[in-house]
Amino acid sequence: MGLALPIYLDNHATTCVDPRVVDAMLPYFTAVYGNAASRQHEFGWRAEAAVGKARRQIASLIHAEEHEIIFTSGATESINLALKGIAEGYRGRGNHVVTVETEHQAVLGTCETLESAGFTVTRLPVDEAGQISTEALENAITEDTILVSVMAANNEIGTVLPLERIGRICRERNVLFHTDAAQAVGKIPMDVSSMHVELMSFTAHKMYGPKGIGALYIRKTSPRIALTPAIDGGGHEQGVRSGTLNVPGIVGFGEAAAIAGREMHAESARIAGLRDALVHGLLSALEDAELNGDREDRLAGNANIRFAGLRADKLLLALKDIAVSTGSACSSALPRPSHVLRAIGLSDEESMSSIRFGIGRFNTEEQIEYTIGRIADVVKTMRRTSPSHHHALS
Ligand SMILES: *Cc1c(COP(=O)(O)O)cnc(C)c1O
């Protein structure tokens, strides 16, 4: 009756699909397999009705209207569509975009492409907690600014940014506001009205839904937000994103949103309790361990801890029974210092000694206790066997 190993503590990379979500999806593979765009028969109508229900469930979670939700393949696609689509659509009005140094690669990479296409990008710095200065944001906005893109919550250090204040600034300055909310939707309350966002990207697989389905919220305004589509075709999703809809994925995304809406409050309290136990346990067992990032404005499930003098990638090799990550899950085989940890002021060495823990819905107290014990043992053993590393950074 032991603990099942390995233990998954990498919930910022992706989450397990909730079994209730799987149950909701199953009929849409084999019984209700129609094309939601088939208007001439029952199979199509039933698929279309299921998509409509999911759209309402998702819209409701972020306090949007159902016709403001565009389905995509995930947050990366939504972000590309939002940033490139707005840049192209508003090229006549200006060529400047403002974002933040600690954004996800989906935003940073898209911004680099915009720069090669002649746009100017300002990347705002952050303080040691990962927060931007709203004054710096105000100063960065010029006559040429068409879009501000600031993430809702950081995927490495969990910092939650003050979207309401940022959104208000954008509204006052008449600049469109996009947020990458992949880590926030389903975890913390999100409200597109009070946050004054025009565009929001998010994804099902970070909130216990399936991979390969995401959404872009686009505020309905008059005149309409003129976003240039990236994928042309049959005119699905109001012509913004053509292609046959992923009906089972959308149904799962909808169910995941409904569950999050009902359970978010209690769940985040429970997860924060586990996270606090983990941080407290590790920091009291290991004198040279420290928490990176914001102590207050932080996602409930996030802990990013540095183990002074140790290489995090080597630590992970010795910890095969616990699934965590160093920095972000990048595709490179070589360990590189995280751009987020660098931006909050860590040296490359400190950054390479940091581990990201992502606690989620299916983690238990027992797993956290085991993790504290195991990591404390492994760190102590590594410090003993490589004394040159000990206190190397202190
Ligand atoms: C995971 C993630 C993305 C990318 O989402 P996909 O659906 O995997 O494309 C973008 N931004 C943040 C902050 C993320 O955590």
The ligand as an SDF file (V2000), in Angstrom:
LIG
                    3D

 15 15  0  0  0  0  0  0  0  0999 V2000
    1.3870   26.6050  -21.4110 C   0  0  0  0  0  0  0  0  0  0  0  0
    1.4530   28.0570  -21.6660 C   0  0  0  0  0  0  0  0  0  0  0  0
    1.3120   28.5810  -22.9550 C   0  0  0  0  0  0  0  0  0  0  0  0
    1.1550   27.6970  -24.1760 C   0  0  0  0  0  0  0  0  0  0  0  0
   -0.0730   27.0100  -24.1830 O   0  0  0  0  0  0  0  0  0  0  0  0
   -0.3200   25.7980  -25.2110 P   0  0  0  0  0  0  0  0  0  0  0  0
   -1.7880   25.5530  -25.1100 O   0  0  0  0  0  0  0  0  0  0  0  0
    0.5020   24.6630  -24.7100 O   0  0  0  0  0  0  0  0  0  0  0  0
    0.0780   26.2590  -26.5510 O   0  0  0  0  0  0  0  0  0  0  0  0
    1.3740   29.9480  -23.1100 C   0  0  0  0  0  0  0  0  0  0  0  0
    1.5490   30.7580  -22.0700 N   0  0  0  0  0  0  0  0  0  0  0  0
    1.6820   30.3040  -20.8110 C   0  0  0  0  0  0  0  0  0  0  0  0
    1.8540   31.2600  -19.6980 C   0  0  0  0  0  0  0  0  0  0  0  0
    1.6540   28.9390  -20.5730 C   0  0  0  0  0  0  0  0  0  0  0  0
    1.8060   28.4980  -19.3350 O   0  0  0  0  0  0  0  0  0  0  0  0
  1  2  1  0
  2  3  1  0
  2 14  2  0
  3  4  1  0
  3 10  2  0
  4  5  1  0
  5  6  1  0
  6  7  2  0
  6  8  1  0
  6  9  1  0
 10 11  1  0
 11 12  2  0
 12 13  1  0
 12 14  1  0
 14 15  1  0
M  END
$$$$
